[in-house]
Amino acid sequence: MPSIDITGMPEEQVEAIAKMAFGGDLGWHIGPFLLAVIIDGILFGIVSQQYITWWTFSNSSERKSYAYLTHYLIIASIAYTIFEISYGMHNFVYNFGKYRAFLEVNFPQVVPILGWITSAPVQIFYTERSFRLNGRNWYLVGLLGTLICASFGMTIWILVICQWISSELQAELIVQPVQSWQCLTLAIDLIITTSIGWGLYKSKTGWSDTNALVNKLMLITLETQLGPTILMLGFVIEFAISPPTTLGIFFEQLIPKFYVVGYLATLNSRVSLRRASQSVISAQQMTPPALMKQNSYNAGFGQLHQATVKIETETYTESYQLQNTPPGINRKPVIYEEAEISSPTQWVEHLEFTPNESQSQSTLVNNGLNIV
């Protein structure tokens, strides 16, 4: 679209210019306005379901700072969705059939600042987690904090410059501020994702349980950060190729909700990890020890196993030859034949006790043999 100042022009002339700008391909030029509102509504439904899940399972045990942040983000999401609906109603209901409505900058000029209000708290949340995972790295916090503040400055700059723009036809005048804001936001997302992934990677140990958990956390980090990062990357590429097109508005309007979806997905992932851990423990308690799988460093990436310690034992046997017991000094060894004692009953029948008064003890008599 050419850069045209429509200040002071009559409405009929502005309408003719807008029809020339958008009427060639309605789907390409006007479709992004409608799709942004529809997809934002779908994302708000996802956010609502995530918030209900968090409220059910984590609200009572959540840290106060995280709980306040979650409540704030859901309120900000509601306000942003109301803004999107108002923008859609303005374009497609109150100004139905009028092309000049899509040239107005009253709504688009506040999208960056509204997006920062929603995305900056999420970025601060991930900055705090990255700070702890990387050994309380204050340099990292300083870098990310500076970039977040600079991003806020860019949104204010865009809002100020838009006061001097009459329509979307002059979008080329804000290319540099918008690109600066885009690059700052993209840099923040990339640094956060990389630093959290690196911190988790350094947390790996030789235990398969720990490594499997770390791998899951790295995957969750990638999944939750991938949405807004890819969306902002697409916004940067599109705006660099063709700044005046309306496709950039589509990316710009969806970015805030993707941050909230990723944040709530991170919080709710703890519930699924806790359930998986409890199911593994229950399965291990019900499984006989003989059927437990041996722990392995390399095999622990697929699923969690019971941590086991294998102990090898060796038994040594040492034998000694004992000497024959010497006979007592008052006794003589008597050798009996097997036949003489083969019948225990006969032995008992002929066993008698006779007193021995001279030695004050008893003498056992058996078939004429005296055994003292």
KEKE-3310 file (N, C-alpha, C; in steps of 0.2 Angstrom, whole numbers, plus 5000, padded with zeros to 4 digits):
npx = (5004:5003:5010:5000:4994:4979:4973:4961:4954:4939:4926:4921:4931:4941:4936:4936:4949:4953:4946:4952:4964:4962:4952:4957:4961:4952:4952:4966:4969:4959:4955:4965:4961:4948:4951:4960:4953:4944:4953:4959:4948:4947:4959:4957:4947:4955:4964:4955:4951:4963:4965:4955:4959:4971:4966:4959:4968:4980:4979:4977:4990:4999:5013:5012:5016:5016:5002:4996:5001:4995:4982:4982:4985:4975:4965:4970:4970:4956:4952:4960:4954:4941:4944:4948:4936:4929:4936:4934:4920:4919:4925:4918:4904:4899:4904:4900:4904:4911:4926:4935:4936:4946:4958:4960:4969:4967:4964:4974:4986:4987:4989:5003:5007:4997:5000:5013:5009:5004:5013:5025:5025:5025:5037:5046:5043:5048:5061:5065:5065:5075:5085:5087:5090:5102:5112:5109:5112:5116:5120:5113:5100:5101:5103:5091:5082:5085:5082:5068:5063:5068:5060:5047:5049:5050:5037:5030:5036:5031:5017:5017:5022:5012:5002:5004:5001:4990:4983:4983:4989:5001:5010:5024:5031:5033:5041:5054:5053:5044:5051:5062:5055:5050:5062:5068:5059:5059:5073:5072:5064:5072:5083:5078:5073:5084:5093:5086:5084:5098:5101:5093:5099:5112:5108:5107:5111:5119:5109:5095:5081:5082:5087:5077:5067:5072:5073:5060:5056:5064:5058:5045:5048:5053:5041:5032:5038:5039:5028:5025:5038:5040:5029:5032:5044:5039:5032:5042:5049:5039:5036:5048:5049:5037:5031:5019:5008:4993:4995:5004:4997:4989:4998:5003:4992:4989:5000:5000:4991:4997:5008:5001:4995:5006:5012:5002:5002:5014:5013:5003:5009:5016:5006:5003:5016:5017:5007:5011:5023:5017:5010:5020:5026:5016:5015:5027:5027:5017:5023:5032:5049:5057:5053:5057:5064:5081:5091:5097:5108:5108:5095:5086:5079:5067:5057:5053:5062:5064:5076:5090:5102:5115:5123:5137:5142:5154:5158:5168:5175:5182:5191:5195:5205:5201:5208:5208:5198:5206:5205:5197:5205:5201:5194:5193:5194:5181:5176:5162:5153:5143:5132:5129:5123:5113:5100:5089:5079:5082:5092:5087:5078:5087:5093:5098:5098:5110:5114:5129:5137:5150:5156:5146:5137:5128:5128:5127:5121:5123:5120:5130:5141:5149:5146:5152)
npy = (4994:5011:5026:5037:5052:5055:5065:5077:5074:5071:5059:5051:5051:5045:5033:5028:5027:5017:5007:5004:5000:4989:4981:4973:4960:4953:4942:4941:4954:4959:4947:4943:4952:4947:4934:4935:4939:4928:4917:4922:4921:4907:4904:4910:4902:4890:4895:4898:4885:4880:4888:4884:4871:4873:4880:4870:4860:4865:4878:4879:4875:4882:4894:4910:4921:4916:4913:4925:4931:4922:4925:4938:4937:4930:4939:4950:4943:4942:4955:4958:4950:4956:4968:4963:4958:4970:4977:4969:4970:4983:4984:4975:4975:4988:4996:4990:4985:4996:5001:5010:5008:4999:5006:5014:5018:5018:5007:4997:5004:5002:4989:4984:4989:4983:4970:4969:4972:4960:4950:4953:4950:4936:4934:4938:4929:4917:4922:4922:4908:4904:4910:4904:4891:4892:4893:4905:4916:4932:4941:4936:4939:4953:4956:4951:4958:4971:4970:4968:4980:4988:4984:4988:5002:5003:5000:5011:5021:5018:5020:5034:5039:5034:5044:5053:5048:5046:5035:5018:5017:5024:5016:5013:5023:5019:5008:5006:5008:4997:4986:4986:4984:4971:4964:4965:4958:4945:4942:4941:4930:4920:4920:4916:4904:4896:4898:4892:4879:4875:4876:4865:4855:4854:4849:4836:4819:4804:4795:4787:4790:4804:4809:4806:4814:4826:4827:4827:4839:4848:4846:4851:4864:4868:4866:4875:4888:4888:4892:4907:4911:4906:4913:4926:4926:4924:4936:4945:4941:4943:4957:4962:4959:4964:4978:4986:4977:4969:4957:4957:4962:4952:4942:4950:4952:4940:4936:4939:4930:4918:4918:4918:4905:4897:4899:4895:4881:4877:4878:4869:4857:4852:4845:4834:4828:4825:4816:4805:4802:4797:4786:4778:4775:4767:4757:4751:4747:4737:4727:4712:4710:4702:4704:4717:4729:4731:4745:4757:4768:4772:4767:4774:4785:4782:4778:4779:4770:4759:4764:4755:4746:4736:4723:4713:4698:4687:4671:4664:4648:4640:4627:4617:4604:4595:4590:4574:4571:4570:4556:4556:4557:4548:4539:4525:4522:4513:4502:4499:4486:4487:4479:4478:4490:4492:4490:4502:4500:4489:4493:4503:4495:4487:4497:4503:4511:4512:4515:4523:4523:4526:4536:4545:4546:4541:4525:4519:4505:4492:4478:4472:4481:4494:4511:4526)
npz = (5000:4996:5004:5011:5016:5024:5031:5033:5022:5013:5018:5008:4998:5006:5008:4995:4992:5002:4997:4986:4991:4999:4992:4981:4985:4996:5005:5008:5013:5022:5028:5039:5050:5054:5057:5067:5078:5079:5082:5093:5102:5103:5109:5121:5126:5128:5138:5148:5152:5156:5167:5175:5178:5184:5196:5202:5205:5210:5216:5230:5235:5229:5227:5234:5226:5213:5212:5213:5201:5192:5193:5190:5176:5170:5172:5164:5152:5150:5148:5137:5128:5127:5122:5109:5104:5104:5094:5083:5082:5079:5066:5058:5061:5067:5057:5045:5029:5026:5020:5025:5038:5041:5040:5050:5065:5078:5086:5083:5087:5101:5103:5104:5117:5126:5123:5129:5142:5146:5142:5148:5162:5161:5155:5165:5175:5169:5168:5182:5185:5176:5182:5194:5190:5184:5193:5201:5193:5192:5181:5170:5174:5175:5161:5155:5162:5158:5144:5144:5150:5140:5129:5134:5133:5119:5115:5121:5113:5100:5102:5104:5092:5084:5086:5077:5065:5052:5046:5042:5030:5031:5037:5035:5042:5055:5055:5059:5074:5077:5072:5081:5093:5090:5088:5101:5109:5103:5106:5120:5122:5115:5123:5136:5133:5129:5140:5151:5146:5145:5159:5164:5157:5163:5175:5174:5180:5185:5187:5181:5184:5187:5175:5166:5171:5169:5156:5152:5158:5150:5138:5140:5143:5130:5123:5129:5127:5113:5106:5107:5103:5090:5084:5085:5078:5065:5064:5064:5052:5042:5043:5040:5027:5020:5026:5026:5025:5030:5037:5047:5058:5061:5067:5077:5086:5091:5099:5113:5120:5117:5126:5138:5137:5136:5149:5159:5154:5159:5173:5175:5170:5181:5188:5180:5180:5193:5195:5186:5193:5205:5200:5195:5206:5213:5205:5206:5219:5219:5211:5211:5219:5211:5198:5195:5185:5181:5185:5173:5165:5152:5148:5154:5148:5142:5151:5168:5181:5195:5206:5209:5218:5214:5223:5224:5231:5239:5245:5257:5262:5275:5282:5296:5304:5318:5333:5341:5355:5371:5382:5398:5414:5424:5417:5406:5389:5381:5370:5361:5353:5338:5339:5353:5357:5348:5351:5357:5366:5373:5380:5388:5396:5404:5412:5427:5443:5456:5472:5478:5491:5496:5488:5486:5475:5460:5452:5435:5430:5418:5411:5418:5416:5423:5423:5427)
capx = (5000:5007:5010:4996:4991:4972:4971:4957:4951:4932:4925:4920:4938:4945:4933:4938:4956:4953:4943:4958:4970:4960:4947:4959:4961:4949:4954:4973:4970:4954:4955:4968:4957:4943:4954:4964:4947:4942:4958:4960:4943:4948:4964:4954:4944:4960:4966:4950:4951:4969:4965:4951:4963:4976:4962:4957:4973:4986:4978:4978:4997:5003:5016:5008:5018:5013:4995:4994:5003:4990:4975:4983:4986:4968:4961:4973:4967:4949:4952:4962:4949:4936:4947:4948:4929:4927:4939:4930:4913:4920:4927:4913:4897:4897:4906:4900:4904:4915:4933:4940:4937:4952:4963:4961:4975:4965:4964:4981:4991:4988:4991:5010:5007:4993:5004:5018:5006:5002:5019:5031:5025:5027:5044:5049:5042:5053:5068:5066:5066:5081:5090:5088:5092:5109:5116:5108:5116:5113:5121:5107:5094:5102:5102:5084:5078:5086:5079:5061:5062:5069:5054:5042:5051:5048:5029:5028:5038:5026:5011:5018:5023:5005:4998:5006:4999:4983:4980:4987:4993:5007:5014:5031:5034:5034:5044:5060:5051:5041:5056:5066:5051:5050:5069:5069:5055:5062:5079:5071:5061:5077:5088:5075:5072:5091:5096:5082:5086:5105:5101:5091:5104:5117:5105:5108:5115:5120:5103:5090:5075:5083:5088:5071:5063:5075:5071:5053:5056:5067:5053:5040:5051:5052:5034:5028:5041:5040:5023:5026:5044:5039:5024:5036:5049:5035:5030:5048:5050:5034:5036:5054:5047:5032:5028:5012:5002:4989:4996:5007:4992:4987:5003:5003:4986:4989:5006:4999:4987:5001:5012:4997:4994:5012:5013:4998:5004:5020:5011:4999:5013:5018:5001:5004:5022:5016:5002:5015:5027:5013:5008:5026:5028:5011:5016:5033:5025:5013:5027:5037:5055:5060:5051:5059:5069:5087:5092:5102:5109:5105:5089:5081:5076:5061:5052:5056:5063:5066:5083:5092:5109:5117:5129:5140:5145:5158:5158:5174:5174:5189:5190:5201:5205:5201:5212:5204:5198:5209:5201:5198:5210:5197:5190:5196:5190:5178:5174:5157:5151:5136:5126:5128:5119:5109:5093:5088:5074:5085:5097:5083:5076:5092:5096:5096:5102:5112:5117:5136:5138:5156:5157:5140:5135:5125:5131:5123:5123:5120:5122:5136:5146:5148:5147:5151)
capy = (5000:5018:5030:5043:5056:5056:5070:5082:5071:5069:5052:5048:5050:5040:5026:5026:5025:5011:5001:5002:4997:4982:4977:4968:4953:4953:4937:4943:4960:4959:4941:4943:4955:4943:4927:4936:4939:4921:4913:4924:4918:4900:4904:4912:4896:4886:4898:4897:4878:4879:4891:4880:4865:4875:4881:4864:4855:4869:4884:4878:4873:4887:4900:4916:4926:4913:4913:4932:4931:4918:4928:4944:4935:4928:4946:4953:4939:4943:4962:4958:4947:4961:4973:4960:4958:4977:4979:4965:4973:4990:4983:4971:4976:4995:4999:4985:4987:5002:4999:5015:5006:4995:5011:5017:5016:5019:5001:4994:5007:5000:4982:4983:4990:4978:4964:4970:4971:4952:4945:4955:4946:4929:4934:4939:4922:4913:4924:4920:4901:4903:4913:4898:4885:4893:4895:4912:4921:4939:4944:4934:4943:4960:4956:4950:4964:4977:4969:4969:4987:4992:4982:4992:5008:5003:5000:5018:5025:5016:5023:5041:5040:5033:5050:5058:5044:5047:5029:5012:5019:5027:5011:5014:5028:5016:5002:5005:5006:4991:4981:4986:4980:4964:4960:4964:4953:4939:4941:4939:4923:4915:4919:4913:4897:4893:4897:4887:4872:4874:4875:4859:4850:4853:4846:4828:4815:4797:4791:4787:4794:4811:4811:4806:4820:4832:4827:4829:4847:4852:4846:4855:4871:4869:4867:4881:4894:4888:4896:4914:4912:4905:4918:4933:4926:4925:4943:4949:4940:4946:4964:4964:4958:4969:4981:4989:4973:4968:4951:4958:4964:4945:4940:4955:4952:4933:4935:4939:4924:4912:4919:4915:4898:4893:4900:4890:4875:4876:4877:4863:4851:4849:4840:4828:4825:4822:4810:4800:4799:4792:4780:4774:4772:4762:4751:4748:4744:4731:4723:4708:4712:4698:4707:4724:4730:4734:4752:4758:4775:4773:4765:4778:4790:4780:4778:4779:4764:4759:4765:4749:4745:4729:4721:4706:4695:4681:4667:4660:4643:4638:4621:4615:4597:4595:4584:4569:4573:4565:4553:4558:4553:4543:4534:4521:4521:4507:4501:4494:4484:4489:4474:4479:4496:4492:4491:4506:4498:4484:4498:4506:4490:4485:4503:4504:4516:4509:4520:4521:4527:4528:4541:4549:4547:4535:4521:4516:4498:4490:4471:4471:4486:4500:4517:4531)
capz = (5000:4996:5010:5009:5022:5023:5035:5030:5016:5014:5019:5001:4995:5010:5006:4988:4993:5006:4993:4981:4995:5001:4988:4976:4988:5002:5010:5010:5016:5027:5032:5045:5055:5056:5059:5073:5083:5080:5085:5100:5106:5104:5114:5127:5129:5131:5144:5154:5154:5159:5173:5179:5180:5189:5202:5205:5208:5212:5219:5237:5237:5225:5230:5233:5220:5207:5212:5211:5194:5188:5194:5186:5169:5168:5171:5158:5146:5149:5146:5130:5123:5126:5117:5102:5102:5102:5088:5078:5081:5076:5059:5054:5063:5067:5051:5040:5022:5025:5020:5028:5045:5042:5039:5057:5069:5085:5090:5082:5091:5108:5104:5107:5125:5129:5123:5134:5149:5146:5140:5152:5168:5160:5154:5172:5178:5166:5170:5189:5184:5173:5187:5199:5186:5182:5199:5204:5189:5192:5175:5166:5177:5173:5154:5153:5164:5153:5137:5145:5150:5133:5125:5136:5130:5112:5115:5122:5107:5095:5104:5103:5085:5080:5086:5071:5059:5050:5044:5041:5024:5033:5042:5034:5046:5061:5053:5064:5081:5077:5071:5087:5098:5088:5089:5108:5112:5101:5109:5126:5121:5114:5129:5141:5131:5129:5147:5155:5143:5148:5166:5165:5155:5168:5181:5173:5184:5182:5189:5175:5186:5187:5168:5163:5173:5166:5148:5152:5159:5144:5132:5142:5142:5123:5120:5131:5124:5106:5103:5106:5099:5082:5081:5085:5073:5059:5064:5062:5045:5038:5044:5036:5019:5018:5032:5026:5024:5037:5040:5053:5063:5064:5072:5083:5090:5094:5103:5121:5122:5117:5132:5144:5136:5138:5156:5162:5153:5163:5179:5175:5169:5187:5190:5176:5182:5200:5194:5183:5198:5209:5196:5194:5213:5215:5201:5209:5226:5217:5207:5215:5218:5206:5192:5194:5180:5183:5183:5168:5164:5145:5147:5158:5145:5140:5156:5175:5183:5202:5207:5212:5219:5214:5227:5223:5237:5238:5251:5257:5267:5278:5287:5300:5306:5325:5336:5345:5362:5375:5387:5405:5418:5428:5413:5401:5383:5381:5363:5360:5346:5336:5341:5360:5358:5343:5353:5362:5371:5378:5384:5393:5400:5409:5415:5434:5447:5462:5476:5480:5497:5498:5484:5486:5468:5458:5447:5431:5428:5412:5409:5422:5415:5427:5419:5432)
cpx = (5004:5006:5006:4993:4984:4969:4967:4953:4943:4931:4924:4927:4942:4942:4935:4945:4957:4951:4949:4963:4968:4955:4950:4959:4958:4951:4961:4973:4965:4954:4958:4965:4952:4946:4958:4959:4945:4947:4959:4954:4944:4954:4962:4950:4949:4963:4961:4950:4958:4969:4960:4955:4968:4972:4960:4962:4979:4985:4979:4986:5002:5007:5012:5009:5015:5006:4993:4995:4997:4984:4976:4982:4979:4964:4963:4970:4960:4948:4955:4957:4943:4938:4947:4941:4927:4930:4936:4923:4914:4921:4921:4906:4895:4899:4906:4899:4908:4923:4938:4941:4944:4959:4965:4966:4973:4966:4971:4986:4992:4989:4998:5010:5003:4996:5009:5015:5005:5009:5024:5031:5027:5034:5048:5048:5047:5060:5070:5068:5073:5087:5092:5091:5100:5113:5115:5112:5113:5115:5116:5101:5095:5101:5095:5080:5079:5082:5071:5059:5063:5063:5048:5043:5049:5041:5027:5030:5033:5020:5011:5018:5016:5001:4999:5004:4992:4979:4985:4991:5000:5011:5021:5034:5035:5038:5050:5058:5048:5046:5060:5062:5051:5057:5070:5065:5057:5068:5077:5068:5067:5082:5085:5075:5079:5094:5092:5084:5093:5105:5098:5096:5109:5115:5105:5113:5116:5113:5097:5084:5076:5084:5082:5067:5066:5074:5064:5052:5059:5061:5047:5042:5050:5045:5031:5031:5041:5034:5024:5032:5043:5034:5028:5041:5045:5033:5036:5049:5045:5034:5043:5053:5043:5028:5021:5006:4999:4990:5000:5003:4989:4991:5003:4998:4986:4994:5004:4996:4992:5006:5008:4996:5000:5014:5009:4999:5010:5018:5007:5003:5015:5013:5002:5010:5021:5011:5007:5020:5023:5011:5014:5027:5023:5013:5022:5031:5021:5017:5032:5044:5059:5059:5053:5064:5075:5088:5097:5102:5106:5098:5084:5078:5069:5056:5056:5056:5065:5073:5085:5100:5111:5123:5131:5143:5149:5159:5164:5173:5181:5187:5196:5200:5206:5205:5207:5204:5201:5205:5202:5203:5207:5193:5195:5191:5187:5175:5168:5155:5144:5131:5125:5123:5114:5101:5092:5083:5077:5089:5093:5080:5081:5096:5093:5101:5103:5115:5125:5137:5145:5158:5152:5138:5132:5129:5126:5125:5119:5123:5129:5142:5144:5150:5147:5149)
cpy = (5006:5022:5036:5045:5057:5061:5075:5080:5070:5061:5048:5046:5045:5033:5023:5023:5018:5005:4999:4999:4990:4978:4973:4961:4954:4948:4938:4949:4961:4953:4941:4947:4951:4936:4929:4936:4932:4917:4915:4922:4911:4900:4906:4906:4891:4889:4897:4890:4877:4882:4887:4874:4867:4877:4875:4860:4859:4875:4884:4878:4878:4892:4906:4921:4923:4913:4920:4933:4928:4922:4935:4942:4933:4935:4950:4950:4941:4950:4962:4955:4952:4966:4970:4960:4965:4979:4975:4968:4980:4989:4980:4972:4984:4999:4994:4988:4993:5000:5004:5013:5003:5000:5014:5014:5017:5013:4998:4997:5005:4993:4981:4984:4985:4971:4964:4969:4963:4948:4947:4951:4939:4929:4934:4932:4918:4915:4922:4912:4900:4905:4907:4892:4886:4896:4902:4917:4928:4943:4942:4938:4950:4961:4956:4956:4970:4976:4970:4976:4990:4990:4987:4999:5009:5003:5008:5022:5024:5020:5031:5042:5039:5039:5054:5054:5045:5040:5023:5013:5022:5022:5011:5018:5025:5009:5001:5004:4999:4985:4981:4983:4973:4960:4960:4958:4946:4937:4938:4932:4918:4914:4915:4905:4893:4893:4892:4880:4870:4872:4868:4853:4849:4850:4838:4825:4808:4793:4792:4790:4801:4813:4811:4812:4826:4833:4829:4837:4851:4852:4850:4863:4873:4870:4873:4888:4894:4892:4903:4916:4912:4911:4925:4932:4927:4932:4947:4948:4944:4954:4966:4964:4964:4972:4983:4984:4971:4961:4952:4959:4957:4942:4944:4954:4945:4932:4935:4933:4918:4912:4916:4908:4894:4893:4895:4883:4872:4874:4870:4856:4848:4844:4834:4824:4821:4816:4804:4797:4795:4786:4775:4770:4766:4756:4747:4744:4737:4726:4719:4711:4709:4701:4714:4724:4733:4741:4753:4765:4777:4772:4769:4784:4789:4781:4778:4772:4765:4760:4759:4749:4738:4727:4714:4704:4689:4678:4663:4655:4640:4633:4619:4608:4598:4589:4580:4571:4568:4562:4556:4554:4548:4538:4531:4521:4514:4507:4496:4492:4486:4485:4476:4485:4497:4493:4496:4504:4493:4488:4500:4501:4488:4491:4503:4509:4512:4514:4518:4526:4530:4534:4546:4551:4541:4532:4518:4509:4495:4483:4470:4476:4492:4506:4523:4538)
cpz = (5000:5002:5008:5016:5021:5027:5031:5024:5018:5015:5013:4998:4999:5009:5000:4989:4997:5002:4988:4985:4997:4997:4983:4979:4995:5007:5012:5015:5022:5031:5039:5051:5058:5060:5066:5079:5084:5084:5092:5105:5108:5109:5121:5131:5132:5137:5150:5156:5158:5166:5178:5182:5185:5196:5205:5208:5211:5216:5227:5239:5233:5229:5229:5227:5214:5207:5210:5204:5190:5188:5189:5178:5166:5167:5165:5152:5144:5146:5139:5125:5122:5121:5110:5100:5100:5095:5082:5076:5077:5068:5055:5056:5062:5060:5045:5033:5020:5025:5024:5036:5046:5041:5046:5061:5077:5089:5089:5086:5098:5109:5106:5115:5128:5129:5128:5141:5151:5146:5145:5159:5167:5158:5160:5175:5176:5168:5177:5189:5181:5178:5192:5196:5185:5187:5201:5200:5188:5185:5170:5168:5174:5165:5152:5156:5160:5147:5138:5146:5144:5129:5127:5133:5123:5111:5116:5116:5101:5096:5103:5096:5081:5081:5080:5064:5058:5049:5043:5034:5025:5038:5041:5039:5053:5060:5058:5071:5082:5077:5078:5092:5096:5090:5097:5111:5109:5104:5116:5126:5120:5120:5134:5139:5132:5136:5151:5152:5145:5155:5168:5163:5160:5174:5180:5178:5181:5184:5183:5177:5185:5179:5165:5165:5170:5159:5148:5153:5153:5139:5134:5141:5134:5120:5122:5128:5116:5103:5102:5102:5092:5080:5081:5079:5066:5058:5061:5054:5040:5038:5040:5029:5017:5024:5032:5026:5031:5040:5046:5059:5066:5069:5078:5088:5094:5099:5111:5123:5122:5123:5138:5143:5139:5146:5160:5160:5157:5170:5180:5173:5175:5190:5186:5178:5189:5199:5191:5188:5203:5206:5196:5201:5215:5211:5204:5215:5224:5213:5212:5214:5212:5199:5190:5189:5183:5181:5178:5166:5157:5144:5151:5155:5143:5145:5163:5177:5191:5202:5212:5213:5219:5218:5225:5229:5235:5245:5251:5263:5269:5283:5290:5303:5314:5328:5340:5352:5367:5380:5394:5409:5422:5424:5408:5395:5382:5374:5363:5353:5345:5339:5349:5361:5352:5345:5358:5368:5376:5383:5390:5398:5406:5412:5422:5437:5453:5466:5477:5486:5498:5494:5483:5479:5466:5452:5442:5429:5422:5410:5412:5420:5419:5423:5424:5429)
residu = (MET:PRO:SER:ILE:ASP:ILE:THR:GLY:MET:PRO:GLU:GLU:GLN:VAL:GLU:ALA:ILE:ALA:LYS:MET:ALA:PHE:GLY:GLY:ASP:LEU:GLY:TRP:HIS:ILE:GLY:PRO:PHE:LEU:LEU:ALA:VAL:ILE:ILE:ASP:GLY:ILE:LEU:PHE:GLY:ILE:VAL:SER:GLN:GLN:TYR:ILE:THR:TRP:TRP:THR:PHE:SER:ASN:SER:SER:GLU:ARG:LYS:SER:TYR:ALA:TYR:LEU:THR:HIS:TYR:LEU:ILE:ILE:ALA:SER:ILE:ALA:TYR:THR:ILE:PHE:GLU:ILE:SER:TYR:GLY:MET:HIS:ASN:PHE:VAL:TYR:ASN:PHE:GLY:LYS:TYR:ARG:ALA:PHE:LEU:GLU:VAL:ASN:PHE:PRO:GLN:VAL:VAL:PRO:ILE:LEU:GLY:TRP:ILE:THR:SER:ALA:PRO:VAL:GLN:ILE:PHE:TYR:THR:GLU:ARG:SER:PHE:ARG:LEU:ASN:GLY:ARG:ASN:TRP:TYR:LEU:VAL:GLY:LEU:LEU:GLY:THR:LEU:ILE:CYS:ALA:SER:PHE:GLY:MET:THR:ILE:TRP:ILE:LEU:VAL:ILE:CYS:GLN:TRP:ILE:SER:SER:GLU:LEU:GLN:ALA:GLU:LEU:ILE:VAL:GLN:PRO:VAL:GLN:SER:TRP:GLN:CYS:LEU:THR:LEU:ALA:ILE:ASP:LEU:ILE:ILE:THR:THR:SER:ILE:GLY:TRP:GLY:LEU:TYR:LYS:SER:LYS:THR:GLY:TRP:SER:ASP:THR:ASN:ALA:LEU:VAL:ASN:LYS:LEU:MET:LEU:ILE:THR:LEU:GLU:THR:GLN:LEU:GLY:PRO:THR:ILE:LEU:MET:LEU:GLY:PHE:VAL:ILE:GLU:PHE:ALA:ILE:SER:PRO:PRO:THR:THR:LEU:GLY:ILE:PHE:PHE:GLU:GLN:LEU:ILE:PRO:LYS:PHE:TYR:VAL:VAL:GLY:TYR:LEU:ALA:THR:LEU:ASN:SER:ARG:VAL:SER:LEU:ARG:ARG:ALA:SER:GLN:SER:VAL:ILE:SER:ALA:GLN:GLN:MET:THR:PRO:PRO:ALA:LEU:MET:LYS:GLN:ASN:SER:TYR:ASN:ALA:GLY:PHE:GLY:GLN:LEU:HIS:GLN:ALA:THR:VAL:LYS:ILE:GLU:THR:GLU:THR:TYR:THR:GLU:SER:TYR:GLN:LEU:GLN:ASN:THR:PRO:PRO:GLY:ILE:ASN:ARG:LYS:PRO:VAL:ILE:TYR:GLU:GLU:ALA:GLU:ILE:SER:SER:PRO:THR:GLN:TRP:VAL:GLU:HIS:LEU:GLU:PHE:THR:PRO:ASN:GLU:SER:GLN:SER:GLN:SER:THR:LEU:VAL:ASN:ASN:GLY:LEU:ASN:ILE:VAL)
# end
